[in-house]
C-alpha cells in the first residue's frame, strides 16, 4: 500500500463524515493491517491532511484543468455549474468536509484555501464573459455561496433534492440564474 492508496481510502471514507475516518476502519477497508499505515503516516490527523490534499488536487486543481479544455468561458461556466450542483458520490465528500470544518481545526484552512481558489476561478470565468472586475466578483460570490448553501441543504434536508428530476430542475434553474445573458 502506498501513501496515496491510504490517502485515497481516507478521502472516500470522508463520504461517511469526518468522524468516520479512523486508522482501524481504513485498514479494514483496504484489507491490510494497521502497521502499514504507520509506514506512511504518524496518526489520523496526518492521513486527514493527506486526504484533504488529495481532495484539493482532484476537486479543484484537476477539475479546473478539465474545464479549461473547453473552448468558451460560457461552456466552462455551464459545465462547472452542472457538475458541481449535481452532488453525486463526490458531493458527499464535499458535504462532509464543509460540515467537518466547523469542528475540526485541520479542515478549516484547507477549505478556506480551496474556496478562495474556486472563487478566483469563477471571477476569471465571469471576467472572460465581459463583466467588470467588481461585478465578476459579486457574481462569483453569489455562485459559490449558492453552492455552499446547497451543501448545507444536503446536510439539513437531504430529501429536498432526493430525486434525479428535482436535481435536474434545480440545476437548470441555477444555470439560468448564475450565467449572465
C-alpha positions in Angstrom: 0.0 0.0 0.0 1.3 3.4 -1.0 0.7 6.6 0.9 -1.5 7.6 -2.0 -3.6 4.5 -1.6 -4.1 5.3 2.1 -4.9 8.9 1.3 -7.5 7.9 -1.4 -9.1 5.5 1.0 -9.2 8.2 3.7 -10.7 10.6 1.2 -13.5 8.2 0.3 -14.1 7.4 3.9 -15.0 11.1 4.4 -18.2 10.5 2.4 -19.4 8.9 5.6 -18.4 12.0 7.6 -15.1 13.3 9.1 -15.7 11.3 12.2 -15.8 8.1 10.2 -12.1 8.4 9.4 -10.1 6.1 11.6 -6.9 4.1 11.1 -8.8 0.8 12.0 -11.6 1.4 9.5 -9.1 2.3 6.8 -7.0 -0.8 7.3 -10.1 -3.0 7.5 -11.5 -1.4 4.3 -8.2 -1.9 2.5 -7.8 -5.5 3.8 -4.5 -4.8 5.4 -3.1 -4.4 8.9 -2.7 -1.0 10.7 1.0 -1.5 10.7 1.3 -0.5 7.1 -0.5 2.8 7.9 2.3 3.8 10.2 4.9 3.4 7.5 3.4 6.4 5.8 1.5 8.4 8.5 2.1 9.2 12.1 -1.6 9.5 13.1 -5.2 10.1 12.0 -4.6 13.9 11.6 -1.7 13.2 9.3 -3.8 11.0 7.0 -6.6 13.5 7.1 -4.2 16.1 5.8 -3.2 13.8 3.0 -6.9 13.1 2.2 -7.6 16.8 2.1 -4.6 17.4 -0.1 -5.9 14.7 -2.4 -9.4 16.3 -2.4 -7.9 19.7 -3.2 -6.0 18.2 -6.1 -8.9 16.2 -7.6 -11.9 18.5 -6.8 -10.2 21.8 -7.6 -6.9 21.7 -9.4 -7.7 18.8 -11.8 -11.4 19.9 -12.1 -10.3 23.4 -13.2 -7.8 21.9 -15.7 -10.6 19.8 -17.3 -12.8 22.8 -17.5 -10.1 24.8 -19.2 -10.1 22.3 -22.1 -13.5 23.7 -23.1 -13.1 26.4 -25.7 -15.6 29.1 -24.4 -15.9 30.6 -21.0 -19.7 30.3 -21.1 -19.3 26.5 -21.8 -16.8 26.2 -18.9 -19.2 28.0 -16.5 -22.2 25.9 -17.6 -20.2 22.7 -17.2 -18.9 23.8 -13.8 -22.4 24.5 -12.5 -23.8 21.3 -14.0 -21.1 19.2 -12.4 -20.9 20.9 -9.0 -24.6 21.3 -8.4 -25.3 17.6 -9.2 -23.9 16.3 -6.0 -23.1 12.7 -7.0 -20.8 10.5 -4.9 -18.2 13.2 -4.8 -20.7 15.6 -3.3 -20.9 13.6 -0.1 -17.2 14.2 0.4 -17.8 18.0 -0.1 -20.7 17.9 2.4 -18.6 16.1 5.0 -15.6 18.5 4.5 -17.8 21.6 4.8 -19.6 20.2 7.9 -16.3 19.0 9.4 -14.7 22.4 9.0 -16.8 23.7 11.9 -15.3 21.3 14.4 -12.0 20.1 13.0 -9.2 22.7 13.0 -7.3 20.6 10.4 -10.0 21.2 7.8 -10.8 24.9 8.0 -7.5 26.2 6.5 -7.7 23.8 3.6 -11.4 24.6 3.0 -10.6 28.3 3.1 -7.8 27.9 0.5 -9.9 25.7 -1.8 -12.8 28.2 -1.5 -10.6 31.1 -2.4 -9.2 29.3 -5.4 -12.6 28.3 -6.6 -13.9 31.8 -6.2 -10.9 33.2 -8.1 -11.6 30.8 -10.9 -15.2 31.9 -11.0 -14.1 35.5 -11.2 -11.8 34.6 -14.1 -14.8 33.0 -15.9 -17.1 35.9 -15.3 -14.4 38.3 -16.4 -14.0 36.3 -19.6 -17.7 36.8 -20.2 -17.0 40.5 -20.2 -18.1 41.5 -16.7 -16.2 44.3 -15.0 -14.0 43.1 -12.0 -16.3 44.1 -9.2 -19.4 42.7 -10.9 -17.5 39.5 -11.7 -16.5 39.1 -8.1 -20.1 39.6 -7.0 -21.4 37.0 -9.4 -18.7 34.7 -8.3 -19.6 35.1 -4.6 -23.2 34.5 -5.4 -22.4 31.4 -7.4 -20.1 30.0 -4.7 -22.4 30.9 -1.8 -25.3 29.2 -3.7 -23.1 26.1 -3.9 -22.2 26.2 -0.2 -25.9 26.7 0.6 -26.7 23.6 -1.4 -24.2 21.7 0.6 -25.9 22.9 3.8 -29.3 21.9 2.4 -28.0 18.4 1.7 -26.9 18.2 5.4 -30.0 19.7 6.9 -32.7 18.5 4.5 -31.4 15.8 2.1 -34.9 14.9 0.9 -35.3 18.4 -0.7 -33.4 17.3 -3.8 -33.5 13.5 -3.4 -34.8 12.6 -6.9 -32.9 13.0 -10.1 -35.8 15.0 -11.6 -35.7 17.5 -8.7 -31.9 17.9 -9.0 -32.1 18.3 -12.8 -34.7 21.0 -12.5 -32.7 22.8 -9.8 -29.5 22.6 -11.9 -31.3 24.2 -14.9 -32.7 26.9 -12.6 -29.2 27.6 -11.2 -27.7 27.8 -14.6 -30.3 30.4 -15.7 -29.7 32.3 -12.5 -25.9 32.2 -12.4 -24.9 32.6 -16.0 -25.4 36.2 -17.3 -27.3 36.7 -20.5 
